[in-house]
């Protein structure tokens, strides 16, 4: 009877350790799921931004090259945009510009 009790306790302890290990793995997987969900949502938002139609009014922050500028949109994000050759720098104020 004492042997069966000891064996039962050993089995119980073994199952408790397995449960803790599985619980730890579950927590890690949940954290990974949260991170992947964040990345997925960011990708979806980026895709929606690329697919949106229309124009955004923004402010030119910096000229990178002769044709490339960093523009801060009114709704927050910054974009690297190109400038058409028909647009002259003399006729353009660099405070507000329409990005299309």
Secondary structure, 3 states (H helix, E strand, C coil): CHHHHHHHHHHHHHHHHHHHHHHHHHHHHHHHHHHHHHHHHHHHHHHHHHHCCCCEEEEEEEECCCCEEEEEECCCCEEEEECCCCCCCCCCCCCCEEEC
